[in-house]
Amino acid sequence: MGVNSTTERGVLASVRPLFVGLALLMIGNGLLGALVGIRAHLEGFPTIVIGVVMAMYYAGFLVGSLTIPRRLVTVGHIRVFAGLTALAAATALSYSLLIDPLSWAALRFVFGLSMSGLYVTMESWLNERATNETRGRLLSAYMLIVTIGLGLGPLLLGLDDPADATLFILVGILISLAVVPVTLIRIPTPSETIPVELSVISLARAAPLGVLAVAISGAAGSAVSTLGAVYATSVGMAPGLVGVFLAVSLVGAAATQYPLGSLSDRFPRRRVILAASVAAVVIAGVAVAADPASIWPFLLIAAYGSLAFPMYSLAVSMVNDVMPHSQLVAAAAGVVFIYGAGSVVGPIGVSVLMDIVGPAGYFWGLAISFLPLAVYALARIAFTARPKQRRFISLPFRSSTAAALLAEPTDDEA
């Protein structure tokens, strides 16, 4: 017992520099996403154009998830991490120099690709250090840092005028500093091969409800994150309040991730997905009529985030319920692809509604996002047999295929 405790402490201590670097990356990422949305609105970009620009992050993330794992094998983790960190910092610093939609769309794409590679590098390193005793604690800590970091980032909007270059420079500094703790520690190179290929069609045939839930969680989550700043700015919120508006959605997600997971282990997971979808539709529908100057939009977006972001873990668990154990890790490649595709569509679709009906289109879009999932979940419950359930797998809503390795069941659980 004493030996195991010492080993656990040693493993956790060895990854602290990784977590420091991860926290800096997440704070920078959270601030940049909010800042680009606000600044694009201030620069007079049309709402639909803003939606396309913001969606390019997820397009880059999708491409990165398919290409960066191969670079890890040929170049090595340290070089990939250092190179992508430099690239991400450079893109952050370039926004104030290239103020036009096309340039910003390209910068968002490159930044998304860079972040995808940084996620997979971090997650594969953590998986290398994980043991059966520490795997759960490492994944929980990783999720907590991702969520808190992304939530803290927007709160920095109040430090300076978004119309100036200062906040872009701050993002560049935060991301640049992330490389320092990571490159100054010695961690064995991961030996696991990161999965990058699986037939999406085969995955959809095996787990249609899970696949649809993955796509919609991507669409809804990306719309909340990317267009929330545009909505808040459009209704007259000051930059500091815009940051709070974006942060509370992630606070809600952190609060409900494990309770929803526990419910989905105790009750049929399809019913939990149905209930969460219906609740998300109702909450967003109520928010349409809420007074933007009141506290209600903050409370309602927190409630919506508490359902939209954990839906990813519910969806992944639903996929895992019906996949053979030998394909669980490989299926993660298909899941990340589907999530990325949904994340590209979400901001574009919601921005179209915002362009047609104004700021209220933000909440109309969030409500409509979960309608297909609620209808399909009800149909699956009514007309198909309940699948046998494995344990709930809790994953960050922004992660790579390497996260599946970290969450992979032990031999006994398998």
MARVEX-940724 format. One record per residue (C-alpha): residue number from 1; y, z, x. Coordinates in Angstrom, 3 decimals. Each point is the difference from the previous one (the first is absolute). Layout:
# MARVEX-940724
+-----+----------+----------+----------+
| num |       c2 |       c3 |       c1 |
+-----+----------+----------+----------+
| NUM |        Y |        Z |        X |
...
+-----+----------+----------+----------+
***
This chain:
# MARVEX-940724
+-----+----------+----------+----------+
| num |       c2 |       c3 |       c1 |
+-----+----------+----------+----------+
|   1 |    0.000 |    0.000 |    0.000 |
|   2 |    2.359 |    0.936 |    2.784 |
|   3 |   -0.864 |   -3.169 |    1.908 |
|   4 |    0.625 |   -2.153 |   -3.084 |
|   5 |    3.352 |    1.685 |   -0.626 |
|   6 |    1.026 |   -0.585 |    3.594 |
|   7 |   -1.039 |   -3.643 |   -0.251 |
|   8 |    1.954 |   -0.442 |   -3.235 |
|   9 |    3.109 |    1.492 |    1.544 |
|  10 |   -0.404 |   -2.281 |    2.997 |
|  11 |   -0.302 |   -3.104 |   -2.178 |
|  12 |    3.002 |    0.938 |   -2.119 |
|  13 |    2.090 |    0.811 |    3.072 |
|  14 |   -0.879 |   -3.339 |    1.612 |
|  15 |    1.411 |   -2.005 |   -2.923 |
|  16 |    3.264 |    1.889 |   -0.442 |
|  17 |    1.938 |   -2.535 |    2.099 |
|  18 |   -1.376 |   -2.745 |   -2.272 |
|  19 |    1.267 |    1.873 |   -3.024 |
|  20 |    3.432 |    0.440 |    1.581 |
|  21 |    0.196 |   -3.751 |    0.612 |
|  22 |   -1.262 |   -0.678 |   -3.519 |
|  23 |    2.655 |    2.273 |   -1.528 |
|  24 |    2.784 |   -1.815 |    1.849 |
|  25 |   -1.356 |   -3.373 |   -1.131 |
|  26 |   -0.239 |    1.088 |   -3.629 |
|  27 |    3.513 |    1.460 |   -0.100 |
|  28 |    1.376 |   -3.200 |    1.514 |
|  29 |   -2.040 |   -2.138 |   -2.386 |
|  30 |    1.107 |    1.983 |   -3.050 |
|  31 |    3.662 |   -0.169 |    1.004 |
|  32 |   -0.103 |   -3.721 |    0.781 |
|  33 |   -1.614 |   -0.975 |   -3.301 |
|  34 |    2.659 |    1.864 |   -1.986 |
|  35 |    2.822 |   -1.202 |    2.229 |
|  36 |   -0.900 |   -3.688 |   -0.253 |
|  37 |   -0.092 |    0.218 |   -3.809 |
|  38 |    3.410 |    1.657 |   -0.213 |
|  39 |    1.609 |   -2.226 |    2.611 |
|  40 |   -1.349 |   -3.184 |   -1.625 |
|  41 |    1.570 |    1.103 |   -3.279 |
|  42 |    3.306 |    0.777 |    1.746 |
|  43 |   -0.067 |   -3.412 |    1.685 |
|  44 |   -0.254 |   -1.660 |   -3.405 |
|  45 |   -3.526 |   -1.408 |    0.282 |
|  46 |   -1.321 |   -1.020 |   -3.457 |
|  47 |   -2.511 |    2.491 |   -1.386 |
|  48 |   -2.866 |   -2.506 |    0.076 |
|  49 |    0.817 |   -0.823 |    3.624 |
|  50 |   -0.057 |    3.729 |    0.828 |
|  51 |   -3.444 |    0.229 |   -1.613 |
|  52 |   -1.306 |   -2.856 |    2.164 |
|  53 |    1.557 |    1.465 |    3.155 |
|  54 |   -1.532 |    3.409 |   -0.660 |
|  55 |   -3.396 |   -1.526 |   -0.832 |
|  56 |   -0.146 |   -1.672 |    3.415 |
|  57 |   -0.814 |    3.380 |    1.564 |
|  58 |   -3.291 |   -0.012 |   -1.880 |
|  59 |   -0.685 |   -3.631 |    0.832 |
|  60 |    0.357 |    0.914 |    3.671 |
|  61 |   -2.152 |    3.077 |   -0.519 |
|  62 |   -2.684 |   -2.178 |   -1.566 |
|  63 |    0.019 |   -2.483 |    2.886 |
|  64 |   -0.024 |    2.844 |    2.515 |
|  65 |   -3.026 |    1.630 |   -1.618 |
|  66 |   -1.942 |   -3.242 |    0.549 |
|  67 |    1.167 |   -0.748 |    3.547 |
|  68 |    0.937 |    3.171 |    1.887 |
|  69 |   -3.515 |    1.562 |    0.099 |
|  70 |   -1.147 |   -2.917 |    2.172 |
|  71 |    2.886 |    0.633 |    2.404 |
|  72 |   -1.159 |    3.596 |    0.411 |
|  73 |   -3.251 |   -1.303 |    1.445 |
|  74 |    1.553 |   -2.537 |    2.363 |
|  75 |    3.148 |    1.845 |    1.113 |
|  76 |   -0.658 |    3.704 |   -0.555 |
|  77 |    1.471 |    2.700 |   -2.198 |
|  78 |    2.768 |    1.241 |    2.300 |
|  79 |    1.393 |   -3.488 |    0.613 |
|  80 |   -0.174 |   -0.918 |   -3.682 |
|  81 |    1.707 |    3.227 |   -1.022 |
|  82 |    2.765 |   -0.300 |    2.596 |
|  83 |    0.600 |   -3.673 |   -0.705 |
|  84 |    0.110 |    0.374 |   -3.780 |
|  85 |    2.251 |    3.066 |    0.217 |
|  86 |    2.476 |   -1.989 |    2.104 |
|  87 |   -0.192 |   -2.893 |   -2.467 |
|  88 |    0.551 |    2.278 |   -3.001 |
|  89 |    2.996 |    1.693 |    1.657 |
|  90 |    1.505 |   -3.389 |    0.898 |
|  91 |   -0.258 |   -1.225 |   -3.588 |
|  92 |    1.727 |    3.151 |   -1.272 |
|  93 |    2.884 |   -0.557 |    2.393 |
|  94 |    0.316 |   -3.680 |   -0.965 |
|  95 |    0.925 |    0.458 |   -3.673 |
|  96 |    3.660 |    0.690 |    0.712 |
|  97 |    0.182 |   -3.092 |    2.235 |
|  98 |   -1.642 |   -2.503 |   -2.372 |
|  99 |    1.346 |    0.619 |   -3.494 |
| 100 |   -1.535 |   -2.680 |   -2.181 |
| 101 |   -3.035 |   -0.009 |   -2.344 |
| 102 |   -2.162 |   -2.352 |    2.053 |
| 103 |    0.449 |    1.995 |    3.207 |
| 104 |   -0.628 |    3.282 |   -1.795 |
| 105 |   -3.158 |   -1.378 |   -1.618 |
| 106 |   -1.281 |   -0.985 |    3.450 |
| 107 |    0.908 |    3.434 |    1.393 |
| 108 |   -1.803 |    1.726 |   -2.864 |
| 109 |   -3.083 |   -2.137 |    0.641 |
| 110 |   -0.044 |    0.826 |    3.718 |
| 111 |    0.600 |    3.684 |   -0.687 |
| 112 |   -2.868 |    0.091 |   -2.512 |
| 113 |   -2.319 |   -1.709 |    2.467 |
| 114 |    1.002 |    2.491 |    2.683 |
| 115 |   -0.538 |    3.010 |   -2.259 |
| 116 |   -3.423 |   -1.301 |   -1.033 |
| 117 |   -1.042 |   -0.107 |    3.642 |
| 118 |    1.436 |    3.460 |    0.655 |
| 119 |   -1.919 |    1.435 |   -2.957 |
| 120 |   -3.307 |   -1.473 |    1.149 |
| 121 |    0.579 |    1.204 |    3.577 |
| 122 |    0.785 |    3.552 |   -1.112 |
| 123 |   -2.876 |    0.167 |   -2.449 |
| 124 |   -2.585 |   -1.353 |    2.437 |
| 125 |    1.145 |    2.505 |    2.633 |
| 126 |   -0.335 |    2.848 |   -2.495 |
| 127 |   -3.441 |   -1.234 |   -0.968 |
| 128 |   -1.024 |    0.029 |    3.665 |
| 129 |    0.958 |    3.663 |    0.277 |
| 130 |   -1.435 |    1.079 |   -3.367 |
| 131 |   -3.229 |    1.935 |   -0.392 |
| 132 |   -1.801 |    0.877 |   -3.230 |
| 133 |    1.654 |    3.424 |    0.181 |
| 134 |    3.538 |   -1.313 |    0.523 |
| 135 |   -0.059 |   -3.328 |   -1.862 |
| 136 |    1.276 |    1.412 |   -3.283 |
| 137 |    2.762 |    2.025 |    1.647 |
| 138 |    1.167 |   -2.953 |    2.086 |
| 139 |    0.133 |   -2.301 |   -3.025 |
| 140 |    1.863 |    2.632 |   -2.043 |
| 141 |    2.517 |    0.534 |    2.797 |
| 142 |    0.411 |   -3.744 |    0.405 |
| 143 |    0.672 |   -0.467 |   -3.717 |
| 144 |    2.452 |    2.887 |   -0.067 |
| 145 |    1.996 |   -1.346 |    2.943 |
| 146 |    0.110 |   -3.535 |   -1.460 |
| 147 |    1.191 |    1.262 |   -3.397 |
| 148 |    2.532 |    2.518 |    1.307 |
| 149 |    1.329 |   -2.412 |    2.632 |
| 150 |    0.534 |   -2.802 |   -2.503 |
| 151 |    1.676 |    2.494 |   -2.335 |
| 152 |    2.301 |    1.476 |    2.663 |
| 153 |    1.208 |   -3.397 |    1.193 |
| 154 |    2.097 |   -0.876 |   -3.071 |
| 155 |    1.648 |    3.428 |    0.090 |
| 156 |    1.751 |   -1.099 |    3.203 |
| 157 |    1.999 |   -2.581 |   -1.969 |
| 158 |    2.730 |    2.577 |   -0.517 |
| 159 |    0.696 |    0.299 |    3.719 |
| 160 |    2.227 |   -3.080 |    0.114 |
| 161 |    1.323 |   -2.934 |   -2.016 |
| 162 |   -2.842 |   -2.508 |   -0.611 |
| 163 |    2.557 |   -2.779 |    0.424 |
| 164 |    0.283 |    0.867 |    3.704 |
| 165 |   -2.544 |   -0.623 |    2.754 |
| 166 |   -0.535 |    3.687 |    0.857 |
| 167 |   -3.051 |    0.581 |   -2.191 |
| 168 |   -1.724 |   -3.141 |    1.292 |
| 169 |    0.570 |    1.329 |    3.519 |
| 170 |   -1.472 |    3.364 |   -1.041 |
| 171 |   -3.137 |   -1.748 |   -1.269 |
| 172 |   -0.316 |   -1.834 |    3.320 |
| 173 |    0.303 |    3.289 |    1.892 |
| 174 |   -2.604 |    1.768 |   -2.147 |
| 175 |   -2.533 |   -2.805 |    0.356 |
| 176 |    0.638 |   -0.358 |    3.749 |
| 177 |   -0.576 |    3.727 |    0.532 |
| 178 |   -3.363 |   -0.224 |   -1.794 |
| 179 |   -1.507 |   -1.743 |    3.017 |
| 180 |    0.806 |    2.892 |    2.370 |
| 181 |   -2.556 |    2.643 |   -1.089 |
| 182 |   -2.693 |   -2.617 |   -0.615 |
| 183 |    0.202 |   -1.700 |    3.386 |
| 184 |    0.189 |    3.264 |    1.950 |
| 185 |   -3.375 |    1.332 |   -1.158 |
| 186 |   -3.480 |   -1.036 |    1.038 |
| 187 |   -2.288 |   -0.898 |   -2.895 |
| 188 |   -3.281 |   -1.917 |    0.318 |
| 189 |    0.143 |   -3.560 |   -1.285 |
| 190 |   -1.715 |   -0.173 |   -3.409 |
| 191 |   -3.413 |   -1.629 |    0.068 |
| 192 |   -0.166 |   -0.821 |   -3.733 |
| 193 |    0.587 |   -3.595 |   -1.055 |
| 194 |    2.631 |   -0.104 |   -2.720 |
| 195 |   -1.227 |   -2.031 |   -3.017 |
| 196 |    2.197 |   -2.969 |   -0.881 |
| 197 |   -2.154 |   -2.214 |   -2.207 |
| 198 |   -1.615 |    0.293 |   -3.415 |
| 199 |   -0.176 |   -2.436 |   -2.875 |
| 200 |    2.663 |    1.026 |   -2.504 |
| 201 |   -1.879 |   -1.906 |   -2.718 |
| 202 |   -3.190 |    1.944 |    0.704 |
| 203 |    1.956 |    3.254 |   -0.042 |
| 204 |    1.624 |   -0.890 |   -3.329 |
| 205 |   -3.389 |   -0.805 |   -1.517 |
| 206 |   -1.483 |    3.274 |    1.179 |
| 207 |    2.922 |    2.253 |   -0.955 |
| 208 |    2.390 |   -1.818 |   -2.376 |
| 209 |    1.769 |    3.112 |   -1.305 |
| 210 |    0.414 |    1.452 |    3.479 |
| 211 |    1.382 |   -3.280 |    1.340 |
| 212 |    2.505 |   -0.321 |   -2.861 |
| 213 |    1.070 |    3.626 |    0.518 |
| 214 |    0.520 |   -0.665 |    3.730 |
| 215 |    2.173 |   -3.057 |   -0.729 |
| 216 |    2.101 |    1.777 |   -2.626 |
| 217 |    0.431 |    3.124 |    2.120 |
| 218 |    1.337 |   -2.281 |    2.723 |
| 219 |    2.360 |   -1.818 |   -2.378 |
| 220 |    1.333 |    3.164 |   -1.642 |
| 221 |    0.243 |    2.028 |    3.200 |
| 222 |    1.837 |   -2.715 |    1.914 |
| 223 |    2.424 |   -0.534 |   -2.892 |
| 224 |    0.784 |    3.725 |   -0.118 |
| 225 |    0.609 |    0.143 |    3.755 |
| 226 |    1.926 |   -3.219 |    0.534 |
| 227 |    2.114 |   -0.408 |   -3.136 |
| 228 |    0.695 |    3.652 |   -0.713 |
| 229 |    2.992 |   -0.144 |    2.330 |
| 230 |    1.290 |   -3.131 |   -1.755 |
| 231 |   -0.319 |    1.667 |   -3.417 |
| 232 |    1.638 |    3.231 |    1.155 |
| 233 |    2.889 |   -1.829 |    1.673 |
| 234 |    0.487 |   -2.237 |   -3.035 |
| 235 |    0.456 |    2.999 |   -2.330 |
| 236 |    2.574 |    1.571 |    2.314 |
| 237 |   -1.930 |    2.591 |    2.009 |
| 238 |    1.492 |    1.009 |    3.348 |
| 239 |   -2.167 |   -0.733 |    3.091 |
| 240 |   -1.067 |    3.637 |    0.252 |
| 241 |   -1.248 |   -0.010 |   -3.588 |
| 242 |   -1.716 |   -3.346 |    0.551 |
| 243 |   -2.004 |    1.680 |    2.752 |
| 244 |   -0.939 |    2.854 |   -2.311 |
| 245 |   -1.020 |   -2.453 |   -2.734 |
| 246 |   -2.385 |   -1.750 |    2.392 |
| 247 |   -1.324 |    3.219 |    1.515 |
| 248 |   -0.957 |    1.714 |   -3.254 |
| 249 |   -2.482 |   -2.753 |   -0.880 |
| 250 |   -1.928 |    0.874 |    3.151 |
| 251 |    0.266 |    3.728 |   -0.727 |
| 252 |   -1.726 |   -0.711 |   -3.282 |
| 253 |   -2.708 |   -1.963 |    1.804 |
| 254 |   -0.659 |    2.843 |    2.444 |
| 255 |   -0.285 |    2.476 |   -2.864 |
| 256 |   -2.606 |   -1.910 |   -2.032 |
| 257 |   -2.181 |   -1.776 |    2.584 |
| 258 |   -2.655 |    2.706 |    0.197 |
| 259 |    0.141 |    1.220 |   -3.636 |
| 260 |   -0.571 |   -3.557 |   -1.257 |
| 261 |   -2.788 |   -0.443 |    2.531 |
| 262 |   -1.648 |    3.211 |   -1.156 |
| 263 |    0.227 |   -1.105 |   -3.622 |
| 264 |   -1.575 |   -3.351 |    0.873 |
| 265 |   -2.963 |    1.815 |    1.595 |
| 266 |   -0.503 |    2.263 |   -3.013 |
| 267 |    0.529 |   -2.616 |   -2.714 |
| 268 |   -0.726 |   -3.740 |   -0.257 |
| 269 |    2.342 |   -1.665 |    2.487 |
| 270 |    0.689 |   -2.895 |   -2.353 |
| 271 |    1.411 |    2.426 |   -2.557 |
| 272 |    2.265 |    1.606 |    2.598 |
| 273 |    1.292 |   -3.458 |    0.982 |
| 274 |    0.578 |   -0.806 |   -3.695 |
| 275 |    1.863 |    3.258 |   -0.632 |
| 276 |    2.156 |   -0.412 |    3.117 |
| 277 |    0.833 |   -3.602 |   -0.935 |
| 278 |    1.009 |    0.871 |   -3.544 |
| 279 |    2.085 |    2.929 |    1.229 |
| 280 |    1.767 |   -2.248 |    2.534 |
| 281 |    0.863 |   -2.534 |   -2.724 |
| 282 |    1.393 |    2.739 |   -2.268 |
| 283 |    2.010 |    1.685 |    2.764 |
| 284 |    1.606 |   -3.237 |    1.161 |
| 285 |    0.692 |   -0.983 |   -3.616 |
| 286 |    1.807 |    3.282 |   -0.621 |
| 287 |    1.980 |   -0.489 |    3.237 |
| 288 |    1.415 |   -3.277 |   -1.337 |
| 289 |    2.085 |    1.990 |   -2.498 |
| 290 |    0.907 |    2.855 |    2.379 |
| 291 |    3.640 |    0.546 |    0.937 |
| 292 |    0.347 |   -1.148 |    3.647 |
| 293 |    2.654 |    2.678 |    0.571 |
| 294 |   -2.367 |    2.803 |   -1.037 |
| 295 |   -2.889 |    1.686 |    1.769 |
| 296 |   -2.550 |   -1.826 |   -2.156 |
| 297 |   -0.431 |   -3.108 |    2.198 |
| 298 |   -0.869 |    2.293 |    2.920 |
| 299 |   -2.554 |    1.973 |   -2.000 |
| 300 |   -1.543 |   -3.095 |   -1.541 |
| 301 |   -0.311 |   -1.955 |    3.270 |
| 302 |   -1.640 |    3.076 |    1.542 |
| 303 |   -2.474 |    0.076 |   -2.885 |
| 304 |   -0.618 |   -3.744 |    0.305 |
| 305 |   -0.537 |    0.275 |    3.761 |
| 306 |   -2.486 |    2.808 |   -0.589 |
| 307 |   -2.182 |   -2.572 |   -1.791 |
| 308 |    0.809 |   -3.305 |    1.711 |
| 309 |   -0.583 |    1.011 |    3.614 |
| 310 |   -3.235 |    2.056 |   -0.464 |
| 311 |   -1.387 |   -2.902 |   -2.051 |
| 312 |   -0.853 |   -1.681 |    3.314 |
| 313 |   -2.459 |    2.755 |    0.916 |
| 314 |   -1.459 |   -0.021 |   -3.512 |
| 315 |   -0.432 |   -3.760 |    0.265 |
| 316 |   -1.650 |    0.151 |    3.432 |
| 317 |   -2.352 |    2.710 |   -1.258 |
| 318 |   -0.832 |   -2.201 |   -2.984 |
| 319 |   -0.875 |   -2.852 |    2.364 |
| 320 |   -2.134 |    2.305 |    2.110 |
| 321 |   -1.887 |    1.177 |   -3.080 |
| 322 |   -1.608 |   -3.418 |   -0.424 |
| 323 |   -0.231 |   -1.306 |    3.577 |
| 324 |   -3.134 |    0.550 |    2.132 |
| 325 |    0.628 |    2.634 |    2.657 |
| 326 |   -0.576 |   -2.530 |    2.773 |
| 327 |    2.998 |   -2.016 |   -1.260 |
| 328 |    2.478 |    2.832 |   -0.632 |
| 329 |    1.953 |   -0.410 |    3.219 |
| 330 |   -0.073 |   -3.799 |   -0.125 |
| 331 |    1.233 |    0.136 |   -3.600 |
| 332 |    3.159 |    1.656 |    1.299 |
| 333 |    1.095 |   -3.352 |    1.422 |
| 334 |   -0.117 |   -1.558 |   -3.450 |
| 335 |    1.741 |    2.998 |   -1.544 |
| 336 |    2.884 |   -0.164 |    2.499 |
| 337 |    0.354 |   -3.751 |   -0.630 |
| 338 |    0.124 |    0.477 |   -3.784 |
| 339 |    2.427 |    2.909 |    0.295 |
| 340 |    2.237 |   -2.092 |    2.245 |
| 341 |   -0.049 |   -2.946 |   -2.395 |
| 342 |    0.947 |    2.269 |   -2.895 |
| 343 |    2.770 |    1.552 |    2.087 |
| 344 |    1.532 |   -3.435 |    0.605 |
| 345 |    0.010 |   -0.858 |   -3.714 |
| 346 |    1.370 |    3.346 |   -1.248 |
| 347 |    3.572 |   -0.074 |    1.380 |
| 348 |    0.428 |   -3.673 |   -0.896 |
| 349 |   -1.108 |    0.484 |   -3.596 |
| 350 |    2.110 |    3.113 |   -0.565 |
| 351 |    3.048 |   -1.621 |    1.616 |
| 352 |   -0.260 |   -2.858 |   -2.509 |
| 353 |    0.164 |    2.502 |   -2.869 |
| 354 |    2.938 |    1.783 |    1.638 |
| 355 |    1.798 |   -3.317 |    0.288 |
| 356 |   -0.578 |   -0.727 |   -3.701 |
| 357 |    0.715 |    3.387 |   -1.634 |
| 358 |    1.868 |    1.887 |    2.723 |
| 359 |   -0.943 |    3.300 |    1.706 |
| 360 |   -2.195 |    1.029 |   -2.952 |
| 361 |   -2.325 |   -2.834 |    1.003 |
| 362 |   -1.147 |    2.267 |    2.840 |
| 363 |   -1.699 |    2.402 |   -2.399 |
| 364 |   -1.100 |   -2.803 |   -2.346 |
| 365 |   -1.794 |   -1.571 |    2.954 |
| 366 |   -1.629 |    3.291 |    0.972 |
| 367 |   -1.213 |    0.481 |   -3.573 |
| 368 |   -1.406 |   -3.503 |   -0.320 |
| 369 |   -1.821 |    0.302 |    3.346 |
| 370 |   -2.579 |    2.446 |   -1.319 |
| 371 |   -0.573 |   -1.599 |   -3.420 |
| 372 |   -2.734 |   -2.438 |    1.159 |
| 373 |   -1.837 |    2.809 |    1.784 |
| 374 |    0.077 |    2.242 |   -3.065 |
| 375 |   -1.324 |   -2.790 |   -2.242 |
| 376 |   -2.738 |   -1.036 |    2.418 |
| 377 |   -1.074 |    3.587 |    0.724 |
| 378 |   -0.366 |    0.581 |   -3.754 |
| 379 |   -2.112 |   -3.166 |   -0.307 |
| 380 |   -2.270 |    1.014 |    2.896 |
| 381 |   -0.521 |    3.451 |   -1.515 |
| 382 |   -0.828 |   -1.514 |   -3.397 |
| 383 |   -2.327 |   -2.803 |    1.090 |
| 384 |   -1.613 |    0.881 |    3.370 |
| 385 |   -2.155 |    2.831 |    1.251 |
| 386 |    1.570 |    2.718 |    2.086 |
| 387 |   -0.765 |   -0.480 |    3.709 |
| 388 |   -1.421 |    2.820 |    2.070 |
| 389 |    2.846 |    1.681 |    1.863 |
| 390 |    0.281 |    0.960 |    3.649 |
| 391 |    2.532 |    2.579 |    1.176 |
| 392 |    3.706 |   -0.750 |   -0.259 |
| 393 |    1.524 |   -1.473 |    3.170 |
| 394 |    3.625 |    0.884 |    0.558 |
| 395 |    1.913 |   -2.602 |    2.022 |
| 396 |    3.670 |   -0.623 |    0.771 |
| 397 |    1.424 |   -2.697 |   -2.257 |
| 398 |    1.206 |   -1.723 |    3.177 |
| 399 |   -2.900 |   -0.281 |    2.385 |
| 400 |   -2.158 |   -2.526 |    1.822 |
| 401 |   -3.705 |   -0.740 |   -0.032 |
| 402 |   -0.460 |    2.627 |    2.728 |
| 403 |    0.772 |    2.737 |   -2.524 |
| 404 |   -3.362 |   -0.771 |   -1.614 |
| 405 |   -1.696 |    0.939 |    3.259 |
| 406 |    1.829 |    3.316 |    0.028 |
| 407 |   -0.978 |    0.659 |   -3.624 |
| 408 |   -3.581 |   -1.250 |    0.407 |
| 409 |   -2.542 |    2.503 |   -1.344 |
| 410 |   -2.122 |    1.898 |    2.463 |
| 411 |   -3.714 |   -0.788 |    0.287 |
| 412 |   -0.850 |    2.882 |   -2.330 |
| 413 |    2.519 |   -1.169 |   -2.612 |
| 414 |   -1.232 |   -3.556 |    0.239 |
+-----+----------+----------+----------+
***
